[in-house]
Amino acid sequence: MKETVIKKFEELFGADALLYTSPGRINLIGEHTDYNGGFVFPGAVDKGIVAAIRLNGTDRVRAYACDLGESSEFGLTEEDKPAESWARYIFGVCREIQKRGGVIGGFDTTFAGDVPLGAGMSSSAALESTYAFALNDLYNCGIDKFELARIGQATEHNYCGVNCGIMDQFASVFGKKGCLMRLDCRSMEYAYFPFDPKGYRLVLVDSRVKHELVGSPYNDRRASCERVAKVLGQEFLRGATMEQLDAIKGQISEEDYKRARYVIGEERRVLDVCEALERGDYETVGKRMYETHWGMSKDYEVSCEELDFLATVAQECGVTGSRIMGGGFGGCTINLVKDELYDGFIAMAKERFNARYGHEPKIYDVVISDGSRRLE
Ligand code: GLA
């Protein structure tokens, strides 16, 4: 990727670009908890976005997306919103930096990525974090890392139509090699957890059903949670109990009830997983992962047939834990697999999925890696 972006940059704009990168992410557990003020457990991966950037002394941005072979040029005022959806991520980041008092100007840039698109691994957060980190560095804006993550999140809200939580951008900016991170999305306290489960591997199985969070289904889930929290008289669903939820059952819709039930259960599961990890009890971690999967499928209704099939195949192969990862509606399952079961599981998942859906899933071994940074 480095070579690709540099070569294209030189071709289009000349020499002396600096290189920046930010990763995609996995999430062990804690799904749809971030915007409920709950806990998440992500880690950055070894796949991401690489961008070559050089300031151009004008007030215009000239950008080229190597993977799409498309270019876009735009200014930095609110009226300049570009037509290309990929360029809106870069534009949004610029605008959000400016809204925070950052003084920035135009630049030339090329970028490429290897986070599979629509696989639930946050390719968009990787793109936002790359430019937030780079522009902060190049223009000495003095914005701290949490605010860089919020700039990416606000870009999603204000320029891309997804009312996402903070998990993806946080993971992309704060990632650390070999460590998962537990983030409390209410207090924003976080801790690094070295993750090296002896005898187990983490692997993603990508259904290649493209997930699209843009539009209503994701935002609808969030709205349900906010409605229920309001009836409970709380800012967030975080901290609510099943008893409290049952007590207001008559005042909310059946759908909102089920969604809130999932979130309340998920909060408990994340805490369980933290304790289990401290004991090295991966069997419990795995059990909770399956519970999350079926909660997301039956109660939160963000799974799809293909992902339910993959989780079922995993269970039948004796895989310790398997679940849909990320926002849902397609993408990957994340699987915690014993070393000795790994080969058999992968072969079986490919074979059975292919027989049923006519294509093999893609397999990505998880390598937990560093967050946003400048490359030499
Ligand atoms: C998407 C969002 C995140 C989070 C997850 C679900 O990835 O961007 O903020 O809500 O879905 O856990």
Residues whose N, C-alpha, C, O or C-beta is under 5 A from the ligand:
A	BS01	GLA	G30 E31 H32 T33 D34 C164 G165 I166 M167 D168 G326 G327
